[in-house]
Amino acid sequence: MTVSSFVLIVLILSAVAFFLGRRRSVSLANGRLSTLHSRPGYYGWYVALWCGLPAVLLAFVWIVARTPIVNGAVHDVIPEDVMAAGAGAVNLFMADAYNLATGNIVSSNPSPAVREAASIITGLTRTVNLAFAGIGLALALAGLTAAYRRITADFRSRNRVERILRILLVIASTLSIFTTIGIVFSVLFESIRFFQRIPILDFLFGLHWSPQIAIRADQVASEGSFGMIPLFAGTLLITFIALAVAIPIGLLAAIYMSEYAGRKTRALAKPLLEILAGIPTVVYGFFAALTVAPLIRGFGESLGIDAASESALAAGLVMGIMIIPFVSSLADDVINAVPQTLRDGSLGLGATTSETIKLVILPAALPGIAAACLLAFSRAIGETMIVVMAAGLAANLTANPFEAVTTVTVQIVTLLVGDQEFDSAKTLAAFALGLVLFVMTLALNVVALHIVRKYRQAYD
C-alpha cells in the first residue's frame, strides 16, 4: 500500500467518523438539541479528528523513516570495491539498485550485487509499507472507537475541537518559522564556505564576474572572478525598467476601475487585466525574444544607436507587462477599502473627483499601494526565464538599457545546473549571491513596513 492510498483510506474513515459522531450526538439529544453542550457538528469533528490525526502523523513518520530503513539494509550488501571507490560509486550503486527495483533504466548492465540490493529494496519496501499501513489503520480505528465512546450530552466537544485546532495552528506556524530559519542557515553556511575561498570584499565590490574555473592551473581564468557588482547592476536595471512600466500603468488602471469605471466595465476589465498574471513566464520570454527585442533593435538602429539583440530594455518592458496585475489588482482592492465617508466629505467641501483622488484617497491608501509596489519589486527581482531569453547571460556592468545584461537569479540557476560538486567556489558562489539577495530584499521589506506603519497611524 502506498502512502497516498493510505491517506485516502484515512480520509474516508474520518468522513465516516464525522457522520457517526454527529449521529450519536443527535440520538443522545432525543430531538432536543438544546440539551447538548455543543452543536452536533462539533461532536462529529471531534471523532473525525481523533480518527484522522494519529494516522496522518504516522504517515509523516512513514515518509521520513522508510528511506533510512531501506538504505540501512542495502548498505550491508554493497561490495567492498564499491565502498572503497568513494561516495560517488556508492551513490551510483544505490541509484542503479533503486532504478532496477522500480523498473526504471539503470546506468549499465546490473551486477549480481545490484540485483540483490534491488531485491532487498523491493521486499523491504513492501514489508515497511504494510507494517506502517496496518499500524496506521489500527490507530485510526482505535481513535474512532475511543472518541465515539466519550460522546455524551454534556461532553464539551466544541472546547476540545477548538483546542486541537489551536494546537495544529501553532504547529503550522512553528514549522513555517523553523523552515525559514533552516533556509537562512543553509544559505549562510554555504556562503561562509565560499568566503573562505574568495575574500568577501572582492565579492561585494568586484567589478568583474567570470566564475569559470579551469581544471588545470595553466588554463586561462584558472582563478575565476567573482565580483557581484555587474550582476546586481543588471538586476536593478531590469527591475527599474519593469517597475517604470508596471507601477504607473497598474496604479492608473486601479484608479480608473475603482473611481471612474462603471460596474459593468469594472466587472469586465479587472478579470481581463488579471489574465496577464496567469500567463506562464516562458511565454513572456518567447514574446520578449521574438517580438520585443527585434523591435527595440530596429528602433535603436533607426536612431543610430547600437542596440544588442538581447537587451535589458526588452526584458524590462515585458517583465513590466507581466507584473502589471500585481500592482493594479492590489491597488484596486486597497483604494476600494478607503471609507466612502472620506470621499463624500471631500466632495461635499467642493473638491473635484481628481482632487479627491490625489489629496484624500491616494494618501489614505498609501500603505496598501506601497505593499503592492513591494510585491511587484519582489516579483521582478526574482524573475529568471524572461531575463534568460531576452537579456542574455553576459555580466556587463552598464547602465545602457540597449546592452545585454544578466541578473542574480539567472546566474544562480546557471551555476547550479547539472551535476555540480559543492566543493568549488563556482558552485558555492550561488549561495553567496542568494544570501546577498536575501539581505537586500529583507532591507526593502523593513523600509516598506516602516512606511506602512507610519501612514497607517495617520489614517486609521
Secondary structure, DSSP 8 states (H G I E B T S, - for coil): --HHHHHHHHHHHHHHHHHHHHHHHHHHHTT-GGGSSS-HHHHHHHHHHHHHHHHHHHHHHHHHHHHHHHHHHHHTTS-HHHHHH-HHHHHHHHHHHHHHHHT---SSS--HHHHHHHHHHHHHHHHHHHHHHHHHHHHHHHHHHHHHHH--TT--HHHHHHHHHHHHHHHHHHHHHHHHHHHHHHHHHHHHHHHHHS-HHHHHH-S-EE----SSTTSTTSS-EE--HHHHHHHHHHHHHHHHHHHHHHHHHHHIIIIIS-HHHHHHHHHHHHHHHHS-HHHHHHHIIIIIHHHHHHHHHHTT----SS-HHHHHHHHHHHHHHHHHHHHHHHHHHS-HHHHHHHHHTT--HHHHIIIIIHHHTHHHHHHHHHHHHHHHHT--HHHHHHT-S-------TTS----HHHHHHHHHSSS--TTSHHHHHHHHHHHHHHHHHHHHHHHHHHHHHHHHHHH-
